[in-house]
Amino acid sequence: MSKPPRILAIAGSDSSGGAGIQADIKTIAMLGGYAMTAITAVTAQNSQGVQAIAPLAPDLVRAQIVSCLDDIGADAIKIGMLHDAGIIGEVATALDDVQAPIVLDPVMIATSGATLIADDAIAAMKAELFPHAALLTPNLPELEHLAGRTLRDTGLVREGAAELATAYGCHVLAKGGHTEDDRIIDLLVAPDGTATQFDHARIDTPHTHGTGCTLSSAIATLLGHGQEVEHAVRLARNFVLRAIENAPGFGEGNGPLGHQAVRSS
């Protein structure tokens, strides 16, 4: 048997299991990868929101990354919630010489609306981590924050994503799940400005907690398998759609996806 791709997920812990490191591990495992983790923060959260966040010490975050890379190595890396500038700096230092593709989900705002990153950390993320990324996966509120303006139609979203892609020499997947349209449109923009559109009908369900984490981990795993970016995005989107369709219905609010049900569905 061939060895599975080694995927390192750098993100926060979700106590309810729907998002963060827990969603990363489930996704990586279901897609045939070997999951490793570097936890950046511990959260108390559930389907109704985030009740508490406690970041880990920045040097401990770096130590987790170095431990994984120095011994096992990585074929791809997913970065999610980073919380503050100190953690961002240590993550950037730890990944400075890494050649594996990095999928960076610039987590700033939870689906519930809770802020998941300190105010001074966004500039640090852009300066220290964006240049390392092969792919950025902002949702619409995050893309608008990064672009510094409202982007409420497909043309403007493409412009905002293209600006990021050109500035940092990476692909940008602008996710359209936060619009009120009947169809969700995601745009993958290459560094040269070339755009590929993906779309599907919106699924009428409240159970979408962890979709961003799941998507970025799925893409990272597929890149680790050797897929090209566009095909990795296409396959990862299909995985997420099926996980939403198979959501177990847990919780009173925005419930988790059905990661484990995808393979048997």
Backbone as CSV, one residue per row, in Angstrom:
resi,resn,N_x,N_y,N_z,CA_x,CA_y,CA_z,C_x,C_y,C_z
1,MET,0.839,-1.192,0.000,0.000,0.000,0.000,0.877,1.246,0.000
2,SER,0.468,2.259,-0.767,1.197,3.515,-0.764,0.908,4.270,0.522
3,LYS,1.855,5.089,0.926,1.670,5.850,2.150,0.679,6.992,1.913
4,PRO,-0.127,7.305,2.923,-1.066,8.420,2.766,-0.327,9.745,2.787
5,PRO,-0.869,10.776,2.163,-0.250,12.098,2.255,-0.300,12.613,3.687
6,ARG,0.776,13.266,4.090,0.892,13.789,5.451,0.371,15.220,5.457
7,ILE,-0.691,15.449,6.212,-1.355,16.752,6.226,-1.275,17.333,7.640
8,LEU,-0.688,18.504,7.754,-0.597,19.201,9.031,-1.659,20.291,9.072
9,ALA,-2.558,20.206,10.064,-3.591,21.216,10.257,-3.202,22.097,11.441
10,ILE,-3.132,23.386,11.189,-2.791,24.374,12.213,-4.045,25.203,12.447
11,ALA,-4.679,25.028,13.604,-5.977,25.676,13.816,-6.379,25.578,15.277
12,GLY,-7.527,26.152,15.586,-8.064,26.097,16.932,-8.909,24.860,17.152
13,SER,-9.127,24.533,18.414,-9.946,23.380,18.794,-11.387,23.816,19.026
14,ASP,-12.323,23.074,18.465,-13.759,23.310,18.662,-14.292,22.238,19.597
15,SER,-14.692,22.622,20.791,-15.132,21.644,21.783,-16.323,20.813,21.321
16,SER,-17.158,21.367,20.433,-18.336,20.633,19.976,-18.044,19.720,18.796
17,GLY,-16.827,19.787,18.248,-16.421,18.854,17.203,-16.832,19.206,15.795
18,GLY,-17.495,20.339,15.595,-17.999,20.647,14.265,-17.032,21.371,13.360
19,ALA,-16.129,22.136,13.954,-15.221,22.969,13.164,-13.803,22.796,13.685
20,GLY,-12.894,23.666,13.223,-11.532,23.668,13.738,-10.796,22.354,13.541
21,ILE,-9.901,22.078,14.475,-9.061,20.884,14.407,-9.880,19.608,14.275
22,GLN,-11.005,19.555,14.968,-11.823,18.339,14.918,-12.363,18.093,13.515
23,ALA,-12.860,19.141,12.859,-13.329,18.990,11.479,-12.170,18.670,10.544
24,ASP,-11.002,19.262,10.815,-9.823,18.991,9.988,-9.462,17.508,10.028
25,ILE,-9.374,16.958,11.229,-8.981,15.550,11.367,-9.974,14.636,10.662
26,LYS,-11.261,14.874,10.869,-12.278,14.033,10.226,-12.144,14.094,8.701
27,THR,-11.979,15.304,8.184,-11.892,15.483,6.736,-10.652,14.816,6.159
28,ILE,-9.519,15.069,6.777,-8.261,14.487,6.291,-8.337,12.971,6.292
29,ALA,-8.862,12.399,7.378,-8.969,10.942,7.474,-9.910,10.376,6.421
30,MET,-11.062,11.027,6.210,-12.036,10.529,5.242,-11.501,10.593,3.811
31,LEU,-10.574,11.509,3.560,-10.007,11.642,2.217,-8.666,10.930,2.075
32,GLY,-8.365,10.066,3.008,-7.198,9.203,2.857,-5.879,9.808,3.249
33,GLY,-5.897,10.877,4.043,-4.660,11.495,4.495,-4.290,11.074,5.907
34,TYR,-3.058,11.399,6.286,-2.586,11.185,7.657,-2.588,12.544,8.346
35,ALA,-3.446,12.710,9.361,-3.653,14.008,9.988,-2.700,14.242,11.152
36,MET,-2.056,15.404,11.135,-1.270,15.909,12.258,-1.830,17.274,12.623
37,THR,-1.602,17.711,13.867,-2.193,18.968,14.289,-1.227,19.828,15.084
38,ALA,-1.433,21.137,14.957,-0.824,22.120,15.839,-1.960,23.023,16.288
39,ILE,-2.344,22.917,17.545,-3.489,23.656,18.067,-3.055,25.062,18.473
40,THR,-3.792,26.047,17.989,-3.461,27.444,18.262,-4.261,28.025,19.421
41,ALA,-5.458,27.506,19.632,-6.330,28.024,20.685,-7.350,26.957,21.059
42,VAL,-7.833,27.047,22.272,-8.907,26.172,22.731,-10.169,27.018,22.845
43,THR,-11.256,26.543,22.273,-12.508,27.292,22.355,-13.580,26.463,23.043
44,ALA,-14.466,27.159,23.716,-15.715,26.570,24.181,-16.783,27.052,23.207
45,GLN,-17.291,26.147,22.416,-18.301,26.543,21.434,-19.210,25.384,21.126
46,ASN,-20.351,25.702,20.531,-21.316,24.693,20.121,-22.091,25.227,18.924
47,SER,-23.212,24.620,18.609,-23.959,25.036,17.428,-24.570,26.423,17.570
48,GLN,-24.586,26.959,18.786,-25.219,28.256,19.021,-24.229,29.417,19.118
49,GLY,-22.931,29.114,19.131,-21.969,30.199,19.178,-20.705,29.841,19.916
50,VAL,-19.835,30.838,20.066,-18.560,30.676,20.763,-18.688,31.333,22.127
51,GLN,-18.458,30.547,23.180,-18.613,31.065,24.535,-17.293,31.523,25.153
52,ALA,-16.176,30.939,24.748,-14.879,31.324,25.314,-13.763,30.908,24.378
53,ILE,-12.666,31.684,24.387,-11.474,31.382,23.594,-10.246,31.589,24.470
54,ALA,-9.332,30.604,24.463,-8.063,30.735,25.178,-6.932,30.355,24.233
55,PRO,-6.158,31.338,23.782,-5.045,31.017,22.875,-3.928,30.302,23.601
56,LEU,-3.197,29.455,22.885,-2.010,28.826,23.438,-0.827,29.778,23.320
57,ALA,0.212,29.508,24.090,1.420,30.327,24.012,2.026,30.196,22.618
58,PRO,2.433,31.298,21.998,2.979,31.246,20.640,4.137,30.264,20.483
59,ASP,5.031,30.174,21.481,6.161,29.258,21.330,5.722,27.808,21.381
60,LEU,4.617,27.525,22.071,4.088,26.165,22.093,3.471,25.800,20.751
61,VAL,2.817,26.772,20.113,2.271,26.529,18.775,3.404,26.197,17.811
62,ARG,4.457,26.991,17.874,5.607,26.732,16.995,6.215,25.367,17.285
63,ALA,6.331,24.997,18.559,6.926,23.708,18.930,6.138,22.540,18.355
64,GLN,4.809,22.653,18.334,3.988,21.586,17.751,4.296,21.418,16.267
65,ILE,4.392,22.543,15.561,4.664,22.493,14.127,6.034,21.872,13.854
66,VAL,7.032,22.347,14.572,8.399,21.866,14.372,8.495,20.377,14.688
67,SER,7.816,19.928,15.734,7.842,18.508,16.092,7.330,17.642,14.948
68,CYS,6.246,18.090,14.324,5.675,17.319,13.213,6.588,17.352,11.985
69,LEU,7.043,18.532,11.627,7.815,18.674,10.396,9.190,18.041,10.489
70,ASP,9.839,18.143,11.647,11.194,17.609,11.787,11.232,16.086,11.771
71,ASP,10.137,15.454,12.149,10.123,13.995,12.225,9.341,13.365,11.074
72,ILE,8.063,13.698,10.951,7.198,13.047,9.972,7.183,13.790,8.643
73,GLY,7.261,15.115,8.696,7.185,15.896,7.468,5.746,16.138,7.047
74,ALA,5.555,16.884,5.975,4.200,17.194,5.507,4.170,17.311,3.997
75,ASP,3.101,16.792,3.402,2.873,16.922,1.966,1.962,18.102,1.648
76,ALA,1.251,18.598,2.648,0.425,19.796,2.510,0.091,20.290,3.909
77,ILE,-0.210,21.571,3.996,-0.502,22.191,5.282,-1.765,23.024,5.154
78,LYS,-2.643,22.888,6.138,-3.837,23.732,6.220,-3.701,24.631,7.440
79,ILE,-3.962,25.916,7.267,-3.932,26.862,8.373,-5.315,27.469,8.530
80,GLY,-5.822,27.402,9.756,-7.118,27.992,10.070,-6.966,29.104,11.096
81,MET,-7.723,29.015,12.182,-7.747,30.065,13.204,-6.392,30.238,13.875
82,LEU,-5.904,31.483,13.896,-4.586,31.780,14.464,-4.644,32.718,15.670
83,HIS,-5.712,33.447,15.825,-6.028,34.262,16.993,-5.271,35.567,17.123
84,ASP,-3.931,35.553,17.160,-3.235,36.812,17.440,-1.904,36.896,16.701
85,ALA,-1.319,38.112,16.739,-0.098,38.374,15.984,1.085,37.564,16.482
86,GLY,1.147,37.301,17.783,2.243,36.501,18.316,2.251,35.090,17.757
87,ILE,1.085,34.464,17.702,0.973,33.121,17.138,1.294,33.149,15.650
88,ILE,0.784,34.151,14.952,1.043,34.266,13.513,2.539,34.344,13.238
89,GLY,3.258,35.131,14.012,4.697,35.258,13.816,5.435,33.951,14.010
90,GLU,5.047,33.190,15.037,5.711,31.906,15.297,5.366,30.877,14.222
91,VAL,4.122,30.884,13.751,3.732,29.968,12.670,4.525,30.291,11.407
92,ALA,4.633,31.572,11.084,5.381,31.978,9.888,6.840,31.553,9.976
93,THR,7.444,31.711,11.146,8.840,31.307,11.330,9.001,29.805,11.164
94,ALA,8.073,29.048,11.738,8.148,27.585,11.666,7.987,27.071,10.240
95,LEU,7.250,27.811,9.418,6.964,27.367,8.046,7.865,28.017,7.004
96,ASP,8.852,28.760,7.444,9.654,29.574,6.536,10.313,28.787,5.414
97,ASP,10.787,27.571,5.705,11.500,26.783,4.695,10.668,25.626,4.137
98,VAL,9.389,25.606,4.441,8.522,24.512,4.006,8.213,24.636,2.518
99,GLN,8.332,23.530,1.796,8.051,23.509,0.364,6.656,22.983,0.046
100,ALA,5.994,22.341,0.990,4.669,21.778,0.764,3.646,22.886,0.540
101,PRO,2.614,22.638,-0.280,1.588,23.662,-0.495,0.844,23.980,0.791
102,ILE,0.576,25.264,0.997,-0.119,25.733,2.190,-1.467,26.316,1.785
103,VAL,-2.529,25.778,2.376,-3.878,26.307,2.180,-4.213,27.131,3.421
104,LEU,-4.407,28.421,3.227,-4.641,29.331,4.343,-6.081,29.819,4.316
105,ASP,-6.843,29.414,5.316,-8.207,29.897,5.504,-8.124,31.067,6.486
106,PRO,-8.245,32.308,6.014,-8.027,33.464,6.884,-9.197,33.676,7.840
107,VAL,-9.285,32.785,8.829,-10.431,32.768,9.741,-10.453,34.043,10.579
108,MET,-11.519,34.795,10.424,-11.690,36.030,11.185,-13.014,36.067,11.924
109,ILE,-14.056,35.508,11.279,-15.410,35.609,11.824,-16.089,34.250,11.714
110,ALA,-16.653,33.770,12.829,-17.389,32.506,12.819,-18.726,32.695,12.113
111,THR,-19.339,31.576,11.687,-20.652,31.644,11.059,-21.661,32.319,11.977
112,SER,-21.487,32.137,13.287,-22.379,32.739,14.274,-22.195,34.241,14.384
113,GLY,-21.108,34.773,13.794,-20.818,36.198,13.879,-19.749,36.546,14.890
114,ALA,-19.273,35.566,15.664,-18.259,35.824,16.682,-16.910,36.112,16.033
115,THR,-16.189,37.084,16.596,-14.858,37.414,16.108,-13.850,36.409,16.648
116,LEU,-13.041,35.833,15.757,-12.118,34.769,16.143,-10.655,35.174,16.004
117,ILE,-10.376,36.451,15.789,-8.997,36.886,15.621,-8.843,38.280,16.217
118,ALA,-7.728,38.528,16.850,-7.473,39.832,17.450,-7.328,40.897,16.364
119,ASP,-7.671,42.137,16.713,-7.705,43.227,15.731,-6.350,43.466,15.057
120,ASP,-5.258,43.318,15.818,-3.941,43.634,15.249,-3.326,42.477,14.478
121,ALA,-4.058,41.357,14.403,-3.472,40.168,13.803,-3.645,40.113,12.283
122,ILE,-4.611,40.813,11.744,-4.881,40.711,10.310,-3.709,41.228,9.489
123,ALA,-3.154,42.368,9.894,-2.000,42.914,9.176,-0.810,41.967,9.252
124,ALA,-0.622,41.338,10.413,0.480,40.382,10.572,0.268,39.167,9.676
125,MET,-0.972,38.702,9.576,-1.261,37.553,8.716,-0.953,37.874,7.261
126,LYS,-1.365,39.050,6.810,-1.128,39.449,5.425,0.369,39.575,5.133
127,ALA,1.107,40.135,6.076,2.535,40.378,5.841,3.377,39.121,5.974
128,GLU,3.035,38.257,6.928,3.912,37.144,7.277,3.477,35.786,6.737
129,LEU,2.181,35.595,6.498,1.713,34.278,6.073,1.162,34.237,4.647
130,PHE,0.495,35.297,4.201,-0.052,35.280,2.847,1.014,34.971,1.795
131,PRO,2.239,35.505,1.932,3.256,35.198,0.905,3.656,33.727,0.860
132,HIS,3.380,32.956,1.910,3.713,31.527,1.928,2.618,30.668,1.298
133,ALA,1.429,31.223,1.119,0.263,30.421,0.756,0.232,30.052,-0.721
134,ALA,-0.205,28.825,-0.986,-0.527,28.417,-2.354,-1.969,28.790,-2.683
135,LEU,-2.819,28.807,-1.634,-4.241,29.096,-1.815,-4.778,29.790,-0.575
136,LEU,-5.525,30.874,-0.783,-6.283,31.542,0.274,-7.758,31.230,0.066
137,THR,-8.506,31.013,1.155,-9.913,30.637,1.014,-10.831,31.534,1.852
138,PRO,-10.883,32.830,1.572,-11.737,33.715,2.361,-13.217,33.562,2.018
139,ASN,-14.086,33.692,3.042,-15.501,33.833,2.746,-15.770,35.290,2.388
140,LEU,-17.009,35.625,2.060,-17.291,36.967,1.566,-16.997,38.063,2.594
141,PRO,-17.438,37.925,3.852,-17.083,38.970,4.830,-15.573,39.129,4.998
142,GLU,-14.840,38.028,4.961,-13.380,38.099,5.099,-12.742,38.760,3.877
143,LEU,-13.232,38.413,2.683,-12.692,39.033,1.466,-12.970,40.533,1.463
144,GLU,-14.166,40.913,1.895,-14.493,42.335,1.966,-13.585,43.049,2.963
145,HIS,-13.321,42.414,4.087,-12.432,43.009,5.084,-11.030,43.182,4.515
146,LEU,-10.555,42.173,3.820,-9.217,42.237,3.236,-9.142,43.249,2.098
147,ALA,-10.216,43.361,1.334,-10.240,44.292,0.207,-10.524,45.725,0.651
148,GLY,-11.124,45.869,1.826,-11.438,47.190,2.345,-12.651,47.840,1.715
149,ARG,-13.550,47.007,1.134,-14.753,47.573,0.528,-15.813,46.476,0.372
150,THR,-17.031,46.902,0.081,-18.143,45.975,-0.111,-18.036,45.323,-1.495
151,LEU,-18.262,44.012,-1.521,-18.167,43.252,-2.776,-19.434,42.408,-2.911
152,ARG,-20.501,43.007,-3.420,-21.789,42.327,-3.378,-22.306,41.849,-4.728
153,ASP,-21.439,41.730,-5.714,-21.821,41.035,-6.943,-20.609,40.269,-7.445
154,THR,-20.841,39.339,-8.352,-19.792,38.426,-8.781,-18.600,39.153,-9.394
155,GLY,-18.865,40.204,-10.152,-17.771,40.952,-10.762,-16.872,41.599,-9.733
156,LEU,-17.473,42.189,-8.702,-16.683,42.827,-7.653,-15.924,41.791,-6.826
157,VAL,-16.548,40.649,-6.577,-15.866,39.574,-5.854,-14.628,39.120,-6.635
158,ARG,-14.796,38.974,-7.946,-13.654,38.578,-8.777,-12.535,39.615,-8.700
159,GLU,-12.892,40.892,-8.729,-11.882,41.942,-8.631,-11.137,41.868,-7.300
160,GLY,-11.882,41.704,-6.215,-11.249,41.629,-4.908,-10.341,40.424,-4.778
161,ALA,-10.796,39.285,-5.281,-9.981,38.071,-5.225,-8.741,38.209,-6.106
162,ALA,-8.900,38.828,-7.272,-7.770,39.001,-8.185,-6.705,39.913,-7.583
163,GLU,-7.130,40.925,-6.853,-6.170,41.806,-6.190,-5.306,41.029,-5.200
164,LEU,-5.945,40.171,-4.417,-5.190,39.344,-3.459,-4.272,38.369,-4.187
165,ALA,-4.804,37.704,-5.216,-4.029,36.706,-5.951,-2.785,37.324,-6.578
166,THR,-2.941,38.510,-7.156,-1.812,39.194,-7.783,-0.806,39.678,-6.747
167,ALA,-1.312,40.232,-5.658,-0.429,40.800,-4.629,0.438,39.742,-3.966
168,TYR,-0.109,38.524,-3.785,0.615,37.511,-3.029,1.056,36.315,-3.869
169,GLY,0.784,36.340,-5.167,1.255,35.287,-6.051,0.681,33.926,-5.729
170,CYS,-0.597,33.895,-5.360,-1.228,32.624,-4.995,-2.624,32.556,-5.604
171,HIS,-3.242,31.392,-5.523,-4.643,31.261,-5.901,-5.514,31.763,-4.744
172,VAL,-6.686,32.287,-5.090,-7.656,32.728,-4.093,-9.001,32.100,-4.430
173,LEU,-9.576,31.399,-3.464,-10.918,30.842,-3.623,-11.875,31.720,-2.823
174,ALA,-12.628,32.550,-3.525,-13.602,33.434,-2.883,-14.911,32.675,-2.736
175,LYS,-15.303,32.413,-1.488,-16.470,31.580,-1.209,-17.732,32.438,-1.122
176,GLY,-18.789,31.972,-1.773,-20.006,32.762,-1.872,-21.137,32.361,-0.958
177,GLY,-20.860,31.589,0.069,-21.929,31.080,0.919,-22.653,32.125,1.741
178,HIS,-22.070,33.322,1.910,-22.698,34.344,2.744,-23.643,35.264,1.969
179,THR,-23.822,35.031,0.675,-24.789,35.824,-0.078,-26.192,35.277,0.185
180,GLU,-27.207,35.990,-0.312,-28.590,35.547,-0.166,-29.128,34.976,-1.467
181,ASP,-28.243,34.688,-2.418,-28.668,34.149,-3.708,-29.133,32.707,-3.572
182,ASP,-29.972,32.276,-4.521,-30.449,30.892,-4.527,-29.322,29.915,-4.851
183,ARG,-28.344,30.393,-5.628,-27.195,29.556,-5.962,-25.941,30.133,-5.309
184,ILE,-25.090,29.242,-4.830,-23.824,29.661,-4.235,-22.757,29.640,-5.312
185,ILE,-22.084,30.769,-5.490,-21.031,30.879,-6.493,-19.694,31.076,-5.800
186,ASP,-18.770,30.163,-6.061,-17.399,30.278,-5.579,-16.505,30.587,-6.778
187,LEU,-15.553,31.491,-6.594,-14.636,31.866,-7.668,-13.205,31.519,-7.276
188,LEU,-12.538,30.743,-8.113,-11.127,30.436,-7.937,-10.342,31.321,-8.897
189,VAL,-9.534,32.209,-8.335,-8.778,33.162,-9.150,-7.289,32.851,-9.032
190,ALA,-6.627,32.698,-10.179,-5.201,32.396,-10.236,-4.391,33.687,-10.135
191,PRO,-3.082,33.573,-9.875,-2.247,34.775,-9.783,-2.280,35.650,-11.027
192,ASP,-2.544,35.053,-12.201,-2.604,35.853,-13.426,-3.985,36.452,-13.671
193,GLY,-4.904,36.261,-12.732,-6.242,36.821,-12.848,-7.259,35.910,-13.489
194,THR,-6.833,34.774,-14.019,-7.763,33.815,-14.613,-8.704,33.275,-13.545
195,ALA,-10.002,33.261,-13.853,-10.992,32.833,-12.862,-11.759,31.608,-13.337
196,THR,-12.012,30.705,-12.405,-12.856,29.533,-12.645,-14.035,29.611,-11.692
197,GLN,-15.236,29.478,-12.223,-16.437,29.595,-11.397,-17.007,28.225,-11.075
198,PHE,-17.366,28.044,-9.813,-18.064,26.848,-9.355,-19.390,27.321,-8.755
199,ASP,-20.462,26.593,-9.031,-21.711,26.993,-8.389,-22.602,25.787,-8.168
200,HIS,-23.495,25.925,-7.212,-24.464,24.874,-6.928,-25.670,25.503,-6.237
201,ALA,-26.780,24.792,-6.255,-27.976,25.283,-5.577,-27.746,25.300,-4.065
202,ARG,-28.276,26.324,-3.413,-28.144,26.415,-1.962,-28.957,25.303,-1.301
203,ILE,-28.366,24.645,-0.320,-29.053,23.605,0.435,-29.751,24.254,1.619
204,ASP,-31.038,24.024,1.759,-31.826,24.652,2.817,-31.628,23.886,4.126
205,THR,-30.632,24.289,4.882,-30.329,23.634,6.151,-29.593,24.595,7.068
206,PRO,-29.819,24.497,8.380,-29.024,25.306,9.315,-27.707,24.631,9.678
207,HIS,-27.525,23.394,9.241,-26.393,22.594,9.711,-25.188,22.728,8.779
208,THR,-24.486,23.856,8.948,-23.326,24.159,8.107,-22.106,24.561,8.942
209,HIS,-22.126,24.223,10.221,-21.012,24.590,11.106,-19.744,23.844,10.683
210,GLY,-18.699,24.593,10.378,-17.433,23.976,10.007,-17.235,23.779,8.516
211,THR,-18.075,24.401,7.686,-17.915,24.209,6.240,-16.580,24.766,5.739
212,GLY,-16.177,25.935,6.239,-14.917,26.521,5.792,-13.715,25.697,6.198
213,CYS,-13.732,25.208,7.432,-12.640,24.353,7.913,-12.568,23.072,7.092
214,THR,-13.733,22.487,6.860,-13.796,21.238,6.101,-13.301,21.427,4.677
215,LEU,-13.730,22.515,4.037,-13.317,22.766,2.653,-11.811,22.956,2.544
216,SER,-11.237,23.777,3.405,-9.792,24.037,3.308,-8.981,22.791,3.625
217,SER,-9.426,21.990,4.586,-8.723,20.742,4.892,-8.835,19.741,3.751
218,ALA,-10.012,19.706,3.126,-10.199,18.803,1.986,-9.286,19.190,0.829
219,ILE,-9.208,20.493,0.551,-8.327,20.942,-0.532,-6.879,20.596,-0.222
220,ALA,-6.452,20.864,1.013,-5.075,20.554,1.400,-4.771,19.071,1.237
221,THR,-5.712,18.230,1.649,-5.502,16.789,1.539,-5.384,16.358,0.083
222,LEU,-6.229,16.909,-0.758,-6.198,16.560,-2.176,-4.935,17.085,-2.850
223,LEU,-4.463,18.265,-2.436,-3.169,18.746,-2.933,-2.057,17.803,-2.488
224,GLY,-2.170,17.305,-1.260,-1.191,16.337,-0.764,-1.191,15.042,-1.555
225,HIS,-2.349,14.707,-2.123,-2.460,13.529,-2.997,-1.866,13.799,-4.383
226,GLY,-1.530,15.059,-4.670,-0.944,15.393,-5.968,-1.890,16.019,-6.966
227,GLN,-3.128,16.355,-6.539,-4.076,16.978,-7.452,-3.674,18.426,-7.745
228,GLU,-4.008,18.898,-8.943,-3.838,20.310,-9.273,-4.868,21.143,-8.514
229,VAL,-4.591,22.435,-8.356,-5.435,23.280,-7.511,-6.897,23.260,-7.956
230,GLU,-7.164,23.473,-9.237,-8.545,23.547,-9.697,-9.295,22.247,-9.439
231,HIS,-8.658,21.114,-9.714,-9.327,19.829,-9.504,-9.492,19.551,-8.014
232,ALA,-8.505,19.939,-7.214,-8.609,19.764,-5.766,-9.796,20.550,-5.219
233,VAL,-9.984,21.776,-5.702,-11.116,22.592,-5.267,-12.431,21.944,-5.683
234,ARG,-12.495,21.472,-6.908,-13.730,20.846,-7.394,-14.095,19.613,-6.556
235,LEU,-13.133,18.739,-6.310,-13.401,17.542,-5.518,-13.731,17.893,-4.067
236,ALA,-13.035,18.880,-3.508,-13.276,19.274,-2.119,-14.678,19.865,-1.954
237,ARG,-15.123,20.655,-2.918,-16.476,21.214,-2.856,-17.515,20.103,-2.873
238,ASN,-17.294,19.082,-3.678,-18.222,17.957,-3.709,-18.265,17.242,-2.367
239,PHE,-17.110,17.091,-1.738,-17.050,16.463,-0.421,-17.861,17.265,0.591
240,VAL,-17.701,18.573,0.590,-18.418,19.430,1.537,-19.927,19.368,1.288
241,LEU,-20.339,19.406,0.036,-21.765,19.340,-0.276,-22.384,18.058,0.255
242,ARG,-21.697,16.960,0.072,-22.231,15.682,0.550,-22.229,15.621,2.072
243,ALA,-21.244,16.240,2.693,-21.212,16.283,4.166,-22.353,17.133,4.710
244,ILE,-22.698,18.223,4.010,-23.849,19.034,4.418,-25.136,18.229,4.254
245,GLU,-25.264,17.542,3.124,-26.463,16.741,2.869,-26.639,15.638,3.900
246,ASN,-25.522,15.159,4.465,-25.558,14.067,5.433,-25.375,14.543,6.877
247,ALA,-25.618,15.826,7.117,-25.487,16.353,8.480,-26.398,15.596,9.437
248,PRO,-25.897,15.258,10.636,-26.692,14.465,11.572,-27.802,15.241,12.270
249,GLY,-27.793,16.568,12.168,-28.855,17.342,12.800,-28.639,17.606,14.273
250,PHE,-27.410,17.575,14.728,-27.122,17.807,16.141,-27.173,19.303,16.475
251,GLY,-27.591,19.606,17.701,-27.550,20.971,18.197,-28.810,21.760,17.882
252,GLU,-28.988,22.834,18.650,-30.159,23.682,18.490,-29.943,24.817,17.493
253,GLY,-28.701,25.001,17.062,-28.408,26.107,16.163,-27.793,25.653,14.859
254,ASN,-26.600,26.204,14.566,-25.875,25.899,13.331,-25.054,24.629,13.556
255,GLY,-25.631,23.478,13.229,-25.058,22.197,13.593,-23.948,21.726,12.684
256,PRO,-23.239,20.650,13.083,-22.085,20.144,12.350,-22.455,19.364,11.100
257,LEU,-21.443,19.157,10.254,-21.612,18.375,9.036,-21.500,16.881,9.336
258,GLY,-21.891,16.076,8.325,-21.782,14.622,8.471,-20.573,14.094,7.729
259,HIS,-19.376,14.388,8.240,-18.149,13.960,7.572,-18.107,12.447,7.377
260,GLN,-18.429,11.713,8.418,-18.282,10.261,8.373,-19.287,9.594,7.435
261,ALA,-20.377,10.282,7.143,-21.413,9.681,6.306,-21.112,9.785,4.822
262,VAL,-20.110,10.586,4.449,-19.856,10.851,3.028,-19.455,9.587,2.284
263,ARG,-18.546,8.808,2.863,-18.030,7.647,2.149,-19.104,6.617,1.876
264,SER,-20.057,6.469,2.795,-21.074,5.446,2.637,-22.334,5.942,1.953
265,SER,-22.408,7.254,1.683,-23.624,7.815,1.085,-23.656,7.599,-0.419
